[in-house]
């Protein structure tokens, strides 16, 4: 066999092997992880003496029960353990607070996103929670918080 034929057989054999291994991922370059996404499932409200779990987009609280804190909860899909993300809280379109954290789990998991706190009471209005990773919005949720002076009697 001459040198040209040997080279041709070697190339054909390598092409055949690449065809077999390609679908199995043996010779393919690794695919990048898809960008994660977040679904905000609801909000928690910390009052002076209890907490409320709000699954809708609106909550009414009494002036006698000041709102001490607010947080959001939801599900992250496609998280990479250790990857950083940013949380921003807005009130009526004005940024109130922003902080960074890192995913403690990989894949799909339930998460709580901390929020603003107050010694007296948080202001009423439209509170918005945004979750970002690398400048990309992963998820957004909002809660309209209203304070009312007319509250049902205790025990109702």
C-alpha positions as CSV (number, residue, x, y, z in Angstrom):
1,X,0.0,0.0,0.0
2,X,1.3,3.4,-0.8
3,X,1.4,6.3,1.5
4,X,-1.6,8.1,-0.1
5,X,-3.9,5.1,0.3
6,X,-2.9,4.7,4.0
7,X,-3.7,8.3,4.7
8,X,-7.0,8.0,2.9
9,X,-7.9,4.9,5.0
10,X,-6.9,6.7,8.2
11,X,-9.1,9.7,7.3
12,X,-12.0,7.5,6.4
13,X,-11.7,5.6,9.7
14,X,-11.6,8.8,11.7
15,X,-14.6,10.2,9.9
16,X,-16.5,6.9,10.6
17,X,-15.6,7.0,14.3
18,X,-16.6,10.7,14.6
19,X,-19.9,9.8,13.0
20,X,-20.5,7.1,15.6
21,X,-19.3,9.1,18.6
22,X,-20.8,12.4,17.6
23,X,-24.4,11.6,18.6
24,X,-23.1,10.3,21.9
25,X,-21.4,13.6,22.6
26,X,-17.9,12.1,22.5
27,X,-16.4,14.6,20.0
28,X,-18.8,17.5,20.4
29,X,-17.9,20.6,22.3
30,X,-19.8,21.0,25.5
31,X,-23.0,23.1,25.2
32,X,-23.2,26.1,27.4
33,X,-25.7,26.0,30.3
34,X,-29.0,27.6,29.3
35,X,-29.7,30.9,31.1
36,X,-31.6,30.4,34.4
37,X,-35.1,31.8,34.9
38,X,-37.0,32.7,38.1
39,X,-40.7,32.5,38.7
40,X,-41.8,34.6,41.7
41,X,-44.5,32.7,43.5
42,X,-45.6,35.1,46.2
43,X,-44.5,37.4,48.9
44,X,-44.1,37.3,52.7
45,X,-45.0,40.3,54.9
46,X,-43.6,40.6,58.4
47,X,-46.0,42.5,60.7
48,X,-45.3,43.5,64.2
49,X,-46.5,40.2,65.7
50,X,-47.0,37.8,62.8
51,X,-46.2,37.1,59.2
52,X,-48.5,36.9,56.2
53,X,-48.0,34.7,53.1
54,X,-49.4,36.5,50.0
55,X,-49.8,34.5,46.8
56,X,-51.6,37.2,44.9
57,X,-50.4,40.7,43.8
58,X,-52.2,42.8,46.4
59,X,-52.3,42.9,50.2
60,X,-54.1,45.2,52.6
61,X,-52.8,45.6,56.2
62,X,-54.0,47.6,59.2
63,X,-52.3,50.7,60.4
64,X,-52.2,49.0,63.8
65,X,-50.0,46.3,62.4
66,X,-46.9,48.0,60.9
67,X,-45.1,46.2,58.1
68,X,-41.6,45.5,59.4
69,X,-40.3,43.5,56.4
70,X,-41.0,42.2,53.0
71,X,-39.5,39.2,51.0
72,X,-40.3,37.3,47.9
73,X,-40.2,33.6,47.2
74,X,-40.3,31.5,44.1
75,X,-38.6,28.9,42.0
76,X,-35.3,29.2,40.0
77,X,-34.9,27.0,37.0
78,X,-31.5,26.1,35.6
79,X,-29.4,27.6,38.4
80,X,-25.7,26.9,38.5
81,X,-24.4,26.4,42.1
82,X,-22.1,29.3,43.1
83,X,-23.2,31.6,40.2
84,X,-24.0,35.1,41.4
85,X,-27.2,36.9,41.0
86,X,-28.6,40.3,42.0
87,X,-31.9,41.3,43.7
88,X,-33.4,44.7,43.4
89,X,-36.5,46.0,45.2
90,X,-38.4,49.0,43.8
91,X,-41.2,51.1,45.4
92,X,-43.4,53.0,42.8
93,X,-40.6,52.9,40.3
94,X,-37.8,54.1,42.6
95,X,-35.0,51.7,43.7
96,X,-35.1,51.0,47.4
97,X,-32.4,48.4,47.9
98,X,-30.2,46.1,45.8
99,X,-27.9,43.3,46.8
100,X,-26.0,40.3,45.4
101,X,-26.0,36.6,46.4
102,X,-25.1,33.2,44.9
103,X,-27.2,30.2,44.1
104,X,-26.6,27.6,46.8
105,X,-28.2,24.8,44.7
106,X,-28.0,23.7,41.1
107,X,-30.9,23.0,38.8
108,X,-34.5,23.7,39.9
109,X,-35.0,24.8,43.5
110,X,-37.2,27.0,45.7
111,X,-35.6,30.2,46.9
112,X,-36.5,33.1,49.1
113,X,-35.3,36.6,48.1
114,X,-34.8,38.9,51.0
115,X,-36.2,42.3,50.9
116,X,-36.5,45.7,52.7
117,X,-37.0,46.1,56.4
118,X,-38.1,49.0,58.6
119,X,-38.1,49.9,62.2
120,X,-41.5,51.7,61.9
121,X,-43.4,50.6,58.8
122,X,-42.7,50.1,55.1
123,X,-44.5,52.5,52.8
124,X,-47.5,51.5,50.9
125,X,-47.5,51.3,47.1
126,X,-46.3,49.0,44.3
127,X,-43.3,47.0,45.5
128,X,-41.4,45.2,42.7
129,X,-38.8,42.5,43.0
130,X,-36.4,42.0,40.1
131,X,-33.8,39.1,40.0
132,X,-30.8,39.5,37.6
133,X,-27.8,37.4,36.6
134,X,-25.0,38.9,34.5
135,X,-27.2,41.9,33.7
136,X,-30.1,39.7,32.4
137,X,-33.5,39.8,34.0
138,X,-34.3,36.3,35.2
139,X,-37.7,37.1,36.9
140,X,-39.9,39.8,38.2
141,X,-42.8,40.0,40.6
142,X,-44.8,42.8,42.3
143,X,-47.1,43.3,45.2
144,X,-49.4,46.3,45.8
145,X,-49.3,47.0,49.5
146,X,-52.2,49.1,51.0
147,X,-52.5,50.3,54.5
148,X,-56.0,50.7,55.9
149,X,-57.2,52.2,59.2
150,X,-60.4,50.1,59.1
151,X,-59.6,46.6,60.2
152,X,-61.8,43.8,61.3
153,X,-62.0,43.2,65.1
154,X,-59.5,40.8,66.6
155,X,-60.4,37.2,66.0
156,X,-62.0,37.7,62.6
